[in-house]
Amino acid sequence: MQVGRIVISKSGRDKDNWFVVIKVEDQFVYIVDGKIRKLENPKKKNIKHLQKTNMFLKLDEINKNFEALTNKKLKKIILDLKH
């Protein structure tokens, strides 16, 4: 699992929602979607409860510390990728 990867939740209240991985810790990741889970309050989720996609955020859309990324931009990026 890598930072910037788009994932889909397989279980929990957020099942079938799309997220972006912003931090990886052992078997857990922190995910955000800009809508329910904002950058200020990421969700800690077990990797086994997530489905990986082959999609990543482009490097020109974010910087290393996610400072250029806003919740509004993140929502739009995920919405565009879903369709």
N, C-alpha and C positions, 0 to 999 in steps of 0.2 A: 504494500500500500504506500503510495507516494503523496506528498503534498501537492494539491492542485488537481487531483483526480476527481472526476465526477462519479458519485456512487448513488445507488438506490437502496433505500431501507427495505429490508425483507421482513422485519418484525417490529412490534410495538405500535404505539399510537401514530407514529409517523410512517407507517408501512406504505410503500409505493411512492414516497416522496423522494425527490432528487436533491442531493446535497453536494457540497464541495469539501474535500478534506483540507483542513488548514493546519493540522498538527498530528503527528504520529507518536504514540507511546506504547511500546511493546505490542500487546494484543488489542489496544484501544486506539481510537482516533477521535479527533474533535472535528465535528462537521457543522457547516452553516448553509443556509439557503437564502438569507437576506430577507426572508418574509417572517417565518415563525421563529427560526433560529438565526438571530442576527450575529454579526461579527463580534459584538460586545459580549455575547452570551452563547458561546458554542455548546453543542451537545456532545457529551462524551459517550461513545458508543463502541461496543465490542465489534471487532472486525468481522466475526462470523455472522453478524446480523446485517451485513451489508453486501450488496451485489456490486462488484466492480464493473465499470464500463471502460471502453477503450478511449474515452474522451478526457481531455485535460484542458484546463484554462490555458490560453496562450500566454506566453511570457510577456508580451507587450501589453496585456490587459491587467497584469498585476506586477508588483515588484516583490522582492524577497520577503519583506515584512508585512505584506498585504496593506500597506498604508494608502496606496492609490485606489484600492478596491473599496467601494461603498456598498451598503446594503441595496441601494437602488440599482447600481450597476450589476451586482450579483444576481438579483431577481431577474433582470433582463437577460443576462447571459444564460441562466438556467432555462428560462422560458424559450429562448431562441433555440437552444440545444434540444429541447423536448419536441419541437415541431419541425 
